[in-house]
Amino acid sequence: MSLAARFRLTPRRAAVALTIAATLVLLACSLAGADVFGNVGPASQLPGGGIAGRFPIGNYALDSHFSAVKAGVFSGIDVSGVPPMIAWFLAN
């Protein structure tokens, strides 16, 4: 006697087998505490607000620019910008 003759697959037996298999899979996942998206990527190491709140771009804005020292091959060295730069530094 062949295996197919011994276990005839009827629609009812197929439905019961699929129901049992689906129940076992769902129970195994819930018992293991499986999270489908938990292992997709690592958890963020940044605080809740990210780095935008910690380092606002306004802190890095350049208020003014002083060319304190100008040096050239043929023009020499010009240090006339040093006193205004010192005054601005002390004022802030």
Helices and strands as residue ranges (DSSP letters): H 3-6, H 11-32, G 57-60, E 70-72, E 76-78, H 82-91
